[in-house]
Each structure stands twice: as structure tokens, then as C-alpha cells.
Amino acid sequence: MLAPLLPLLLLLPTLSFAPAVQAATAGDWRGRAIYQLLTDRFAPSASNAPCNTDDRRYCGGTWRSIISKLDYISGMGFDAIWISPTAQNLEGVTQYGEAYHGFWPTDPTKLNSHFGNADDLKALSKAVHDRGMLLMVDIAINALASTTTDISDASLASAANGQLLFKHQANYHPSCNIQWGNQQSEQTCWLANSGVMLMDLNQDNDEVRQTLLKWAPAYVSEYGIDGFRLDASKHMTKSWQHDFCSAAGVFCIGEIFGDDTAYAASFQGADGIDAVFGFGVQAGFIKAFTGSSPNSMQFLADHIDQAKAYSDPSVIAAFLDNQDLPRINALQSDKKKVYNAFAGTFLYGGIPVSYYGSEQDIADGDNDPRNREALWLYNNYATDGQSYQFIKSLNQIRKGLSKTPNWGNSVASVVGVTQTDIALKRGGSLIVLTNRGEGATGTWTVSGGGFGANEDIVDLLSGDKLKADGQGAITVTWTSGQPFVFVSAQTASAAGLGGSAPNPSPTLLVDPISSESPSSSPSNTGAALSVAAQGSPTAGSIATTSALPGSNLSSSQKDQNAGSTGGAESVKDVRIILLGACLVGAFMILA
């Protein structure tokens, strides 16, 4: 009688021990905010560890030490982290220092022992997921590192102390200098062929291809990885990246360096990868808020408009700086301009990515290696600073507005621009930014706010309440070059941001951007800024914000990715349903 039940009984242990953590989809990442960190420079294994960035040496950050600072990250409202590559890297001191950054891999399938061991990485993954956060890992699979250009089999056998994953000449493209603008050259020549060589991998080679395609899903499964940031994505073919990410079964976002948005957009889609970094809009924000060109705001407006080329702009990474670029605080000392750039980047659309240290106002990082500082040397992870609190407010505003219609899957449209100001409409919000700077005052009228006649309006960054006039125009006091995020009181209430209170108390929004100096007291209030919903010759064209399509994953990828890390309960529900089906089947057989 038990014989017919045997297949069902054998299935029960499988159901009981099915992994609860599965890869996250593009949809799971869309609403997230990412904190990017360099593992070696974020938190030390020993307190007060010295670190001279100019030495370009390991400073002691580890996967275990990140765990102790996850609350510091989540306290700002971030619900995802992006860590350095975990791969085994070139050992020893080169003319460019050590591989503390993780971008000189010798074997992607092994771990970098400087950061810890397998148990340490698993512990980090668990700690991240226990907080409801997602884990993204930087993946460098475009090239392997060496100190020689000789790719003969004999040389490769001994290169990197014999630790290279691929040891045959056919595994690599021949050394050549990149001809920029030539796609084939960009994807086959070497990114570096002196000092530390980056030997370009030939992903059409069967050994390379099959090794990496088999490794990726095993790596994701073993360590509970939710997403890949693909380093040097521009230098690998779209088809290879699609195959690699499909095999891995995770959300992939690629680094297509350069401000050509149309070219970057060509990598996104069902035959490519899920998303890319928005270098075009990033260039716009940097020029608008750190430059001096009278056309800088129009440059930003143009790049925001060009972002429509992405098949799904809502998952494009929105950022200002990273390990390869100067820190915005190194380019701009005026905090009001920096905060305007922060507000725009976090709220215009896409997935915001903040580079570690921005919240501590690190301003030394004009370029590599000085943009890779040890965070523990700055303010001892203080959480009460203006910038930490301002970023926290932006994340809270973004999370709140995601509950309102036409926000989550949308990106902003430019509804007004001048030489110094820009107005962006996203869902029910109007984001007004300026590069006038600290202490600046003035007025500006812009159409496209979308507010009704005599409607109650709230500025979410200050908590101030306003009322629209009979034409839907609103007037606010612009005291010191600060950004604004206007919504109707009804929208603020729906977002849980205090819009229903007669005088909204800024429990969320204690104005972290108001200057503490006497010069910014109420007696020094400047002229009003007028924001009108009706026509203005200086406002530019009115555009509506429309919902964007969802994930561009293929159906097979969606099947692979079903059940995100954030949806562990869904995985459990599936196991319960299957278990129930087995029991029902058993009773039917017995009957």
C-alpha cells in the first residue's frame, strides 16, 4: 500500500530543505536604494586601522566588519548594498599598489582572502537579508590581471603565481590598444596593457564561456546574491552578458561608461541585460551643480529627456560619483548645490546609488586613489550630521511617494528650465532644483506643476504648507538656494509624510538643509519663487509623467528569478502548497 506513495514521500525532504533565499528580479530592485561601498575601505577588522589612500594598499576592511555597520547604512534608509568584487585578485605590490579595490581578478571562482572566507561572506549575506536588504556584488569578468603581456601557454601557467583561472592563449584576445568609438575594438582590446595588464577574456572561447556560465549560478546560490553589477560592461558583448546573467538568474546592471545614453540604452532589454548605470544623467547633474557654464541646466535637462531612450528607465542607476569618478564634494564645496544634486538624483527616477562617505561629506576624493578613502577615519560613523540626515530624508520621501499613483514605475519629465533652475514633474510631485547656491534668493515661474486651483501644497523637504491660487500657481519663499519637493497635501497624506496635519511637524523632515549661520535667519528671507501651473514663456514645454513598463527580463529569466530575497515568505508558501498537494495525493491513493 505504501509503494504508490514512495515518490511523494521522497519529495518531502526536498520540500523541507528548499532554499529560502532566491535571486531578486528587476521588479524587486526597482524600489530599492543602494549604498555602494568598497569592502577594504568601509569598516576595518581592527579599530582605528591606519589607511593612506596614496599608498594604494589594503587597509583591512572585511566582510565580517561590514556586518557591524549595516545598521549605519539602513539608518539612512538604504535597503540594498553593493560591495566590491569578491574574486581572488592579483597578489603583491605592483607599480599601482595592491588590489585592495578588487578589480584585478585572477580567478573569479575563488574568494579574496583579504576580505575573509566563505563563511564570512555567507554571514554578511545572511545579515543583509535578515534586515530585509538586498546584496549586490561587483563582478569583474571582462579580463584577468597579470603583470605581463605575454599570453603564451607557458607564460600563463606561471603568471599571477600560477593562480590564473584560464591558462591558455586561446582564452584571451591578443593585446591591442583600444580605438575608442570602435565597438569591436572596445570589446576585444585590453583596458590596460602596461603596469598591471588586464588581459581581455575571449568569452567566445568554449572553456571561458562554459566555466563562467557554470560558476555564476552556483555562486549566486551558495552566497545568496541578489544582483550583479557588471564591471566594464561596455567592453563585453551584449549577447554574452545576456547569457551570463540568464545563467546566474539575477538582476544585472552594467557599467556602460560615457554619456551617450542611446548607446547605453542599446544594452538594456530582453536580448541584453536588465539595466545600466545612467552616466548621461550623471554627467548632467555634475555639470549643473559643480560647473559654471550658463548652459549647464539645459545640459541636465537634455540628458534627463534623453533617458527616455531606455526601455525601462525606472531601473537605471541614478548616481553622482563612484570609485572611478571624483566625489561630488571634491568638486563642489557649496553644500546647497550638493544637496540639490542629491535631491535630484534620489528623486527624478531610477534606482538611486550613493557612494559611501557622501553622508560624511568626504571631500578629499578628487580622483583615484583619493576617492577611495577609509570611512572609519571620518567622523566615526556619525549619524547626526546634516548630510546623513538629509539623505535619510530623501530615502523616506522616496519610499513614501512610492505608495502614491504614477510614482514607482515612472521617471521625471522636465517642465521648466532656466540658466540656474530646473523643475521636474514625477507622479504627483514637483521637484525644483537650483544651482544658485548658498544664500541665493529669487523668483521663478514655471508651468506644469499639475496642482489644482486653491489646492493645499506641502514642501516635503521643509514641511512648509502652501496654498495654490485660482490658477494652480504656488508661491514659496526661496531663502538660501535650497531644493524643493512639492506635493499636494492629499498626496503627502497618502504617502504618510504628514500632509494632513494643519502645520505639518517635520518629524520626518527637520530641515537638514537650512543653514545654521545667523545669515539665514528669517529676517534675511529672500524673494519668493513662483511655481505656476499655467503657461509661462520661460517654462518650457509641459510633459506628463507616464508609467513605464516593468521588468525586461525574458520569460525564462522571470521563471528563474521567481521568489526574491525580499519575498522569502512566497518561497515558503510555495513549499506549503506543494506539501499540501503531496498529502492530498497520498489520501487519494489510500482512498
Secondary structure per residue as TSV (DSSP state, phi and psi in degrees):
chain	resnum	aa	ss	phi	psi
A	1	M	-	360.0	-30.6
A	2	L	-	-79.9	-18.1
A	3	A	G	-56.4	-44.9
A	4	P	G	-64.3	-21.0
A	5	L	G	-85.3	-11.8
A	6	L	H	-55.9	-45.8
A	7	P	H	-60.0	-38.1
A	8	L	H	-69.1	-40.8
A	9	L	H	-65.9	-36.4
A	10	L	H	-65.8	-26.1
A	11	L	H	-75.3	-25.1
A	12	L	H	-59.6	-44.3
A	13	P	H	-61.6	-35.5
A	14	T	H	-62.1	-42.7
A	15	L	H	-66.1	-39.2
A	16	S	H	-66.2	-34.9
A	17	F	T	-107.9	17.0
A	18	A	-	-61.1	138.3
A	19	P	-	-63.1	136.3
A	20	A	S	-83.7	-17.1
A	21	V	-	-104.6	122.6
A	22	Q	-	-131.2	161.4
A	23	A	-	-62.8	144.2
A	24	A	-	-84.4	151.1
A	25	T	-	-95.5	174.6
A	26	A	H	-58.6	-37.8
A	27	G	H	-63.2	-34.8
A	28	D	H	-69.9	-31.0
A	29	W	H	-84.2	-23.5
A	30	R	H	-54.2	-41.9
A	31	G	T	-89.2	4.4
A	32	R	-	-86.0	161.6
A	33	A	-	-124.3	129.2
A	34	I	E	-106.1	135.2
A	35	Y	E	-105.7	115.3
A	36	Q	E	-91.0	132.8
A	37	L	-	-137.1	152.9
A	38	L	-	-94.3	121.2
A	39	T	H	-53.5	-43.4
A	40	D	H	-70.2	-19.9
A	41	R	H	-116.6	4.6
A	42	F	H	-90.9	-49.8
A	43	A	S	-147.0	131.5
A	44	P	B	-86.2	154.3
A	45	S	S	-74.9	-24.0
A	46	A	S	-122.2	133.9
A	47	S	T	-63.0	144.5
A	48	N	T	60.7	30.3
A	49	A	-	-62.9	134.6
A	50	P	-	-71.1	153.8
A	51	C	-	-158.9	113.1
A	52	N	-	-105.2	108.4
A	53	T	G	-59.8	-31.9
A	54	D	G	-66.1	-22.3
A	55	D	G	-73.1	-23.7
A	56	R	-	55.5	45.1
A	57	R	-	-116.1	163.4
A	58	Y	-	-60.3	138.1
A	59	C	-	-114.6	-4.8
A	60	G	-	110.7	5.4
A	61	G	B	-69.7	143.7
A	62	T	-	-137.9	169.3
A	63	W	H	-65.8	-39.7
A	64	R	H	-63.1	-40.3
A	65	S	H	-71.7	-23.9
A	66	I	H	-62.1	-38.7
A	67	I	H	-54.7	-40.7
A	68	S	T	-67.7	-13.8
A	69	K	T	-116.4	12.3
A	70	L	H	-64.5	-33.8
A	71	D	H	-67.5	-31.3
A	72	Y	H	-61.6	-39.7
A	73	I	H	-72.7	-50.3
A	74	S	H	-66.2	-24.9
A	75	G	T	-63.0	-22.7
A	76	M	T	-85.9	-6.0
A	77	G	T	98.1	5.0
A	78	F	-	-77.2	138.5
A	79	D	-	-124.3	24.8
A	80	A	E	-159.0	147.5
A	81	I	E	-125.1	151.0
A	82	W	E	-121.9	119.0
A	83	I	E	-108.0	165.0
A	84	S	-	-61.1	163.3
A	85	P	-	-54.0	141.3
A	86	T	-	-94.4	-3.0
A	87	A	E	-68.5	153.5
A	88	Q	E	-60.0	132.5
A	89	N	E	-117.8	169.9
A	90	L	-	-57.6	129.5
A	91	E	-	-94.0	156.6
A	92	G	S	93.9	172.1
A	93	V	-	-95.9	122.6
A	94	T	B	-104.6	-177.8
A	95	Q	T	-66.6	-14.7
A	96	Y	T	-109.0	20.7
A	97	G	B	86.1	-155.8
A	98	E	-	-100.2	170.9
A	99	A	-	-90.0	44.2
A	100	Y	T	-61.2	-25.4
A	101	H	T	-79.6	-23.4
A	102	G	S	92.5	6.3
A	103	F	-	-101.6	17.6
A	104	W	S	-118.7	65.6
A	105	P	E	-71.5	144.8
A	106	T	E	-113.3	-27.4
A	107	D	E	-151.9	98.7
A	108	P	E	-61.9	-20.2
A	109	T	E	-83.5	-6.1
A	110	K	E	-114.8	162.0
A	111	L	E	-95.4	153.6
A	112	N	-	-80.3	109.4
A	113	S	T	-66.5	-18.2
A	114	H	T	-64.6	-27.0
A	115	F	T	-94.6	-13.5
A	116	G	-	135.9	-168.1
A	117	N	-	-115.6	-173.4
A	118	A	H	-60.4	-41.2
A	119	D	H	-63.8	-34.9
A	120	D	H	-66.9	-43.3
A	121	L	H	-66.8	-39.2
A	122	K	H	-64.3	-38.0
A	123	A	H	-64.9	-39.9
A	124	L	H	-62.9	-46.3
A	125	S	H	-58.5	-44.0
A	126	K	H	-64.1	-43.3
A	127	A	H	-63.9	-38.4
A	128	V	H	-62.5	-49.9
A	129	H	H	-69.2	-31.9
A	130	D	H	-61.6	-24.6
A	131	R	T	-93.7	6.6
A	132	G	T	75.3	17.8
A	133	M	-	-98.7	166.1
A	134	L	E	-111.2	154.4
A	135	L	E	-116.7	119.3
A	136	M	E	-110.6	137.2
A	137	V	E	-118.5	136.7
A	138	D	E	-72.7	129.4
A	139	I	E	-118.8	119.7
A	140	A	-	-111.2	96.4
A	141	I	-	-125.3	16.2
A	142	N	S	-80.3	-30.2
A	143	A	E	-155.1	160.6
A	144	L	E	-112.4	152.7
A	145	A	E	-96.2	147.2
A	146	S	E	-155.5	170.9
A	147	T	S	-109.4	16.6
A	148	T	-	-141.8	153.2
A	149	T	S	-91.5	-2.2
A	150	D	-	-76.0	113.2
A	151	I	-	-111.3	26.5
A	152	S	S	-67.3	155.7
A	153	D	H	-56.1	-40.1
A	154	A	H	-64.7	-42.5
A	155	S	H	-68.8	-42.1
A	156	L	H	-65.1	-29.2
A	157	A	H	-63.9	-30.9
A	158	S	H	-107.0	-8.7
A	159	A	G	-62.9	150.3
A	160	A	G	51.6	42.1
A	161	N	G	56.6	33.1
A	162	G	G	74.5	14.4
A	163	Q	T	-98.4	3.6
A	164	L	-	-64.2	137.0
A	165	L	S	-66.6	-40.5
A	166	F	-	-113.3	124.7
A	167	K	-	-119.9	15.6
A	168	H	S	-118.2	142.0
A	169	Q	G	-56.3	-35.3
A	170	A	G	-66.5	-14.1
A	171	N	G	-74.9	-12.0
A	172	Y	B	-125.5	155.2
A	173	H	-	-80.6	148.5
A	174	P	-	-61.2	150.1
A	175	S	-	-64.7	131.7
A	176	C	-	-160.9	157.3
A	177	N	-	-83.2	138.0
A	178	I	-	-70.6	132.3
A	179	Q	-	-95.9	99.4
A	180	W	T	-63.3	134.5
A	181	G	T	97.9	-12.8
A	182	N	-	-102.3	106.9
A	183	Q	H	-59.1	-42.8
A	184	Q	H	-62.4	-41.8
A	185	S	H	-65.3	-41.1
A	186	E	H	-63.8	-25.6
A	187	Q	H	-103.6	0.9
A	188	T	H	-129.0	-25.0
A	189	C	S	-83.5	172.9
A	190	W	-	-92.3	136.3
A	191	L	S	-68.9	-25.3
A	192	A	B	-149.2	128.4
A	193	N	-	-133.3	32.9
A	194	S	S	-151.7	152.6
A	195	G	S	72.0	-93.8
A	196	V	S	-108.0	114.5
A	197	M	E	-80.5	138.5
A	198	L	E	-110.5	93.7
A	199	M	E	-75.1	112.5
A	200	D	E	-67.3	121.8
A	201	L	B	-74.3	141.9
A	202	N	-	-94.8	95.2
A	203	Q	T	-73.1	-5.4
A	204	D	T	-83.2	-14.3
A	205	N	S	-69.9	130.5
A	206	D	H	-61.9	-38.6
A	207	E	H	-64.1	-46.0
A	208	V	H	-62.6	-49.4
A	209	R	H	-60.2	-53.4
A	210	Q	H	-67.7	-36.1
A	211	T	H	-62.3	-47.2
A	212	L	H	-72.6	-35.8
A	213	L	H	-67.9	-31.8
A	214	K	H	-79.0	-35.0
A	215	W	H	-69.5	-41.5
A	216	A	H	-55.6	-53.5
A	217	P	H	-66.1	-32.8
A	218	A	H	-66.5	-39.8
A	219	Y	H	-64.0	-46.6
A	220	V	H	-59.0	-45.0
A	221	S	H	-68.0	-43.9
A	222	E	H	-66.5	-37.9
A	223	Y	H	-109.1	2.4
A	224	G	T	64.5	50.3
A	225	I	-	-86.9	137.7
A	226	D	-	-103.4	-16.7
A	227	G	E	-166.8	154.1
A	228	F	E	-114.1	134.7
A	229	R	E	-99.1	117.0
A	230	L	E	-88.2	107.9
A	231	D	T	-68.2	142.9
A	232	A	T	54.5	37.7
A	233	S	G	-57.7	-34.2
A	234	K	G	-59.7	-23.6
A	235	H	G	-100.9	14.5
A	236	M	S	-128.3	152.1
A	237	T	-	-69.1	150.3
A	238	K	H	-61.7	-40.5
A	239	S	H	-65.5	-39.3
A	240	W	H	-64.5	-44.1
A	241	Q	H	-63.3	-38.6
A	242	H	H	-61.0	-46.6
A	243	D	H	-65.0	-41.6
A	244	F	H	-63.8	-46.1
A	245	C	H	-71.3	-33.5
A	246	S	H	-64.1	-41.4
A	247	A	H	-65.8	-40.7
A	248	A	H	-69.4	-32.8
A	249	G	T	73.8	28.5
A	250	V	S	-126.2	163.4
A	251	F	E	-64.0	130.4
A	252	C	E	-123.1	134.2
A	253	I	E	-128.7	126.5
A	254	G	E	-104.0	150.5
A	255	E	-	-92.5	97.3
A	256	I	-	-104.1	86.4
A	257	F	-	-65.9	137.4
A	258	G	S	120.4	156.3
A	259	D	S	-96.2	18.2
A	260	D	-	-83.1	92.8
A	261	T	H	-64.2	-39.8
A	262	A	H	-61.2	-41.1
A	263	Y	H	-67.0	-44.6
A	264	A	H	-60.1	-39.8
A	265	A	H	-63.4	-25.8
A	266	S	T	-68.0	-16.5
A	267	F	T	-85.1	-14.5
A	268	Q	B	-93.6	143.0
A	269	G	S	137.4	-177.3
A	270	A	T	-62.7	-27.8
A	271	D	T	-101.1	9.1
A	272	G	S	-129.2	-127.8
A	273	I	B	-119.5	170.2
A	274	D	S	-66.1	-39.7
A	275	A	E	-160.9	169.0
A	276	V	E	-137.8	171.2
A	277	F	B	-83.3	137.4
A	278	G	-	-83.4	70.9
A	279	F	H	-65.1	-29.1
A	280	G	H	-64.6	-51.8
A	281	V	H	-66.1	-35.9
A	282	Q	H	-58.9	-44.3
A	283	A	H	-61.4	-36.5
A	284	G	H	-64.8	-46.0
A	285	F	H	-64.4	-41.2
A	286	I	H	-64.7	-43.9
A	287	K	H	-66.2	-40.6
A	288	A	H	-68.4	-33.5
A	289	F	H	-114.1	1.3
A	290	T	H	-128.2	-12.7
A	291	G	-	-94.2	-175.0
A	292	S	-	-128.5	6.1
A	293	S	-	-68.4	136.7
A	294	P	T	-66.7	-14.3
A	295	N	T	-101.2	10.5
A	296	S	H	-66.1	-36.5
A	297	M	H	-68.6	-37.2
A	298	Q	H	-66.2	-36.4
A	299	F	H	-59.6	-44.5
A	300	L	H	-62.9	-45.8
A	301	A	H	-59.0	-41.4
A	302	D	H	-62.7	-42.2
A	303	H	H	-71.9	-33.7
A	304	I	H	-65.2	-40.2
A	305	D	H	-65.3	-38.3
A	306	Q	H	-66.6	-21.1
A	307	A	G	-63.4	-12.7
A	308	K	G	-64.6	-15.1
A	309	A	G	-68.4	-22.8
A	310	Y	S	-69.0	138.6
A	311	S	S	-67.2	-26.8
A	312	D	-	-143.9	86.1
A	313	P	G	-63.2	-18.9
A	314	S	G	-72.2	-10.3
A	315	V	G	-115.8	10.7
A	316	I	S	-74.4	138.1
A	317	A	E	-73.2	127.3
A	318	A	E	-104.8	119.3
A	319	F	-	-150.8	167.4
A	320	L	S	-116.5	-33.7
A	321	D	-	-154.0	168.9
A	322	N	-	-163.1	-165.7
A	323	Q	T	-69.7	-13.0
A	324	D	T	-105.3	-8.0
A	325	L	S	-121.6	156.2
A	326	P	-	-62.1	143.3
A	327	R	-	-66.8	142.7
A	328	I	H	-62.6	-32.4
A	329	N	H	-70.5	-18.6
A	330	A	H	-81.4	-23.5
A	331	L	H	-92.6	-23.1
A	332	Q	-	-141.5	121.4
A	333	S	-	-93.5	-13.8
A	334	D	-	-78.1	109.3
A	335	K	H	-65.2	-31.3
A	336	K	H	-65.6	-38.2
A	337	K	H	-66.8	-40.8
A	338	V	H	-62.6	-42.4
A	339	Y	H	-69.3	-32.4
A	340	N	H	-62.9	-41.4
A	341	A	H	-65.2	-42.0
A	342	F	H	-56.7	-50.8
A	343	A	H	-59.7	-44.7
A	344	G	H	-63.7	-43.7
A	345	T	H	-66.0	-41.5
A	346	F	H	-72.1	-27.6
A	347	L	H	-115.8	-13.6
A	348	Y	S	-73.4	-24.2
A	349	G	S	143.7	165.0
A	350	G	S	85.1	-170.0
A	351	I	E	-101.2	112.0
A	352	P	E	-69.3	138.6
A	353	V	E	-126.8	123.1
A	354	S	E	-112.1	129.5
A	355	Y	E	-80.4	132.3
A	356	Y	T	-51.0	140.7
A	357	G	T	96.8	-17.8
A	358	S	G	-60.9	-34.7
A	359	E	G	-71.5	-14.2
A	360	Q	G	-107.7	12.3
A	361	D	T	61.1	31.9
A	362	I	-	-61.2	123.7
A	363	A	-	-123.2	9.9
A	364	D	-	-83.6	-16.1
A	365	G	-	-84.4	72.1
A	366	D	S	-74.0	-22.1
A	367	N	S	-175.4	171.6
A	368	D	T	-61.5	129.7
A	369	P	T	-95.7	1.1
A	370	R	T	-76.2	-8.4
A	371	N	T	-91.2	14.8
A	372	R	S	-125.2	51.0
A	373	E	-	-72.6	162.2
A	374	A	-	-83.3	115.4
A	375	L	G	-62.3	-31.8
A	376	W	G	-66.8	-10.9
A	377	L	G	-88.5	0.6
A	378	Y	S	-121.1	105.8
A	379	N	G	64.1	11.9
A	380	N	G	53.1	43.2
A	381	Y	G	58.3	39.9
A	382	A	-	-62.4	142.3
A	383	T	S	-113.7	3.5
A	384	D	S	-106.8	7.6
A	385	G	S	-74.8	160.2
A	386	Q	H	-57.8	-46.6
A	387	S	H	-70.1	-40.8
A	388	Y	H	-57.7	-46.8
A	389	Q	H	-69.6	-34.5
A	390	F	H	-67.0	-44.0
A	391	I	H	-62.5	-39.5
A	392	K	H	-58.8	-43.7
A	393	S	H	-62.6	-42.0
A	394	L	H	-62.7	-42.2
A	395	N	H	-64.9	-38.0
A	396	Q	H	-67.2	-41.3
A	397	I	H	-61.9	-45.8
A	398	R	H	-62.1	-43.8
A	399	K	H	-64.7	-40.8
A	400	G	H	-64.9	-46.8
A	401	L	H	-68.1	-21.8
A	402	S	T	-65.4	-15.4
A	403	K	T	-82.7	-9.2
A	404	T	S	-99.1	159.3
A	405	P	T	-62.1	148.0
A	406	N	T	60.7	30.9
A	407	W	T	-112.3	-58.0
A	408	G	T	-55.7	-42.2
A	409	N	T	-99.5	15.8
A	410	S	-	-114.0	163.1
A	411	V	-	-128.5	164.0
A	412	A	-	-75.8	152.3
A	413	S	E	-111.3	143.6
A	414	V	E	-77.5	122.9
A	415	V	E	-114.8	-2.7
A	416	G	E	-170.8	142.9
A	417	V	E	-153.7	138.0
A	418	T	-	-128.3	-171.9
A	419	Q	S	-65.3	-24.7
A	420	T	S	-121.1	-9.2
A	421	D	E	-135.6	156.3
A	422	I	E	-146.3	141.8
A	423	A	E	-120.6	130.2
A	424	L	E	-123.5	131.2
A	425	K	E	-107.0	125.3
A	426	R	E	-136.8	119.6
A	427	G	T	55.4	-127.8
A	428	G	T	-94.3	16.9
A	429	S	E	-113.4	153.0
A	430	L	E	-125.0	113.7
A	431	I	E	-100.3	119.4
A	432	V	E	-114.6	121.1
A	433	L	E	-120.6	152.0
A	434	T	E	-144.4	150.7
A	435	N	-	-111.4	23.1
A	436	R	S	-65.9	-31.5
A	437	G	-	96.4	176.8
A	438	E	T	-53.0	130.1
A	439	G	T	83.9	-3.4
A	440	A	-	-74.3	145.7
A	441	T	-	-131.4	171.5
A	442	G	-	154.5	178.5
A	443	T	-	-127.3	155.2
A	444	W	-	-159.1	135.8
A	445	T	-	-111.6	130.3
A	446	V	-	-140.7	138.4
A	447	S	S	-88.8	164.2
A	448	G	-	97.0	12.6
A	449	G	-	-67.0	-29.0
A	450	G	-	79.2	13.0
A	451	F	-	-91.2	149.2
A	452	G	-	-82.6	167.0
A	453	A	T	-61.3	130.1
A	454	N	T	60.6	23.9
A	455	E	-	-78.7	143.0
A	456	D	E	-75.3	132.5
A	457	I	E	-124.8	146.6
A	458	V	E	-126.6	137.0
A	459	D	E	-92.7	112.8
A	460	L	T	-70.0	-17.6
A	461	L	T	-84.9	-21.0
A	462	S	T	-118.0	-20.7
A	463	G	-	85.1	-1.1
A	464	D	-	-66.4	140.0
A	465	K	E	-103.6	141.3
A	466	L	E	-132.5	174.7
A	467	K	E	-136.8	131.8
A	468	A	-	-71.1	154.2
A	469	D	-	-86.0	-171.5
A	470	G	T	-64.3	-18.2
A	471	Q	T	-102.5	7.2
A	472	G	S	86.8	7.3
A	473	A	-	-79.0	146.3
A	474	I	E	-124.8	148.0
A	475	T	E	-124.6	128.1
A	476	V	E	-125.5	158.3
A	477	T	E	-88.6	117.4
A	478	W	-	-99.0	99.9
A	479	T	-	-92.6	-35.0
A	480	S	S	-154.3	46.2
A	481	G	S	65.6	25.5
A	482	Q	-	-84.1	155.5
A	483	P	-	-79.7	162.0
A	484	F	E	-130.7	148.5
A	485	V	E	-130.3	97.0
A	486	F	E	-91.2	135.9
A	487	V	E	-142.4	161.7
A	488	S	E	-68.7	155.1
A	489	A	H	-59.1	-34.0
A	490	Q	H	-64.6	-43.7
A	491	T	H	-65.2	-41.9
A	492	A	H	-60.1	-40.2
A	493	S	H	-66.4	-44.1
A	494	A	H	-62.9	-31.0
A	495	A	T	-83.2	-4.8
A	496	G	T	72.6	28.7
A	497	L	S	-110.8	21.6
A	498	G	S	88.4	13.0
A	499	G	T	-68.1	-18.2
A	500	S	T	-85.3	-11.6
A	501	A	S	-75.1	140.5
A	502	P	S	-56.1	-43.9
A	503	N	S	-130.2	89.3
A	504	P	-	-55.6	121.4
A	505	S	-	-77.0	128.1
A	506	P	T	-78.7	56.7
A	507	T	T	-62.9	-36.0
A	508	L	S	-82.6	-38.8
A	509	L	-	-121.1	48.4
A	510	V	-	-58.3	120.1
A	511	D	-	-58.8	95.6
A	512	P	T	-78.1	-2.5
A	513	I	T	-108.6	1.0
A	514	S	S	-77.8	138.3
A	515	S	-	-69.0	145.7
A	516	E	-	-90.4	-0.3
A	517	S	S	-80.7	153.8
A	518	P	G	-59.6	-25.5
A	519	S	G	-66.5	-15.5
A	520	S	G	-102.9	18.5
A	521	S	S	-67.9	162.4
A	522	P	G	-54.3	-28.4
A	523	S	G	-67.5	-15.1
A	524	N	G	-104.0	21.4
A	525	T	-	-59.3	136.8
A	526	G	-	-91.7	-167.8
A	527	A	-	-70.8	165.2
A	528	A	E	-84.4	149.9
A	529	L	E	-101.3	122.8
A	530	S	E	-98.1	130.4
A	531	V	E	-120.6	111.3
A	532	A	-	-110.1	145.9
A	533	A	S	-87.3	-8.8
A	534	Q	S	-103.9	174.9
A	535	G	-	-59.0	144.7
A	536	S	-	-147.0	132.6
A	537	P	T	-65.0	-18.5
A	538	T	T	-98.8	0.1
A	539	A	S	-84.8	-18.3
A	540	G	-	82.9	-179.7
A	541	S	-	-76.3	152.6
A	542	I	-	-92.4	131.9
A	543	A	-	-129.7	143.5
A	544	T	-	-94.8	150.0
A	545	T	-	-90.3	122.6
A	546	S	-	-113.2	154.4
A	547	A	-	-66.6	143.5
A	548	L	-	-103.9	159.2
A	549	P	-	-64.7	162.0
A	550	G	-	-80.0	-152.6
A	551	S	-	-58.2	143.1
A	552	N	-	-97.8	17.9
A	553	L	-	-63.9	144.3
A	554	S	-	-67.7	164.4
A	555	S	H	-61.2	-34.9
A	556	S	H	-68.0	-37.9
A	557	Q	H	-65.9	-40.8
A	558	K	H	-62.1	-38.3
A	559	D	H	-64.1	-42.3
A	560	Q	H	-64.8	-34.8
A	561	N	H	-92.2	1.3
A	562	A	-	-58.6	130.8
A	563	G	S	88.2	89.3
A	564	S	-	-82.7	169.9
A	565	T	G	-57.8	-41.5
A	566	G	G	-70.1	-10.7
A	567	G	G	-115.6	43.6
A	568	A	H	-58.6	-30.0
A	569	E	H	-64.0	-34.4
A	570	S	H	-64.7	-40.2
A	571	V	H	-62.2	-42.0
A	572	K	H	-64.2	-39.9
A	573	D	H	-60.9	-40.8
A	574	V	H	-62.0	-42.3
A	575	R	H	-62.8	-40.3
A	576	I	H	-64.0	-43.1
A	577	I	H	-61.8	-44.7
A	578	L	H	-65.3	-39.7
A	579	L	H	-62.8	-42.7
A	580	G	H	-60.8	-41.2
A	581	A	H	-62.2	-39.9
A	582	C	H	-62.4	-43.7
A	583	L	H	-66.1	-40.8
A	584	V	H	-60.5	-44.2
A	585	G	H	-61.0	-38.5
A	586	A	H	-63.7	-45.3
A	587	F	H	-63.3	-36.9
A	588	M	H	-64.5	-40.5
A	589	I	H	-66.9	-41.9
A	590	L	H	-64.2	-35.6
A	591	A	-	-67.9	360.0
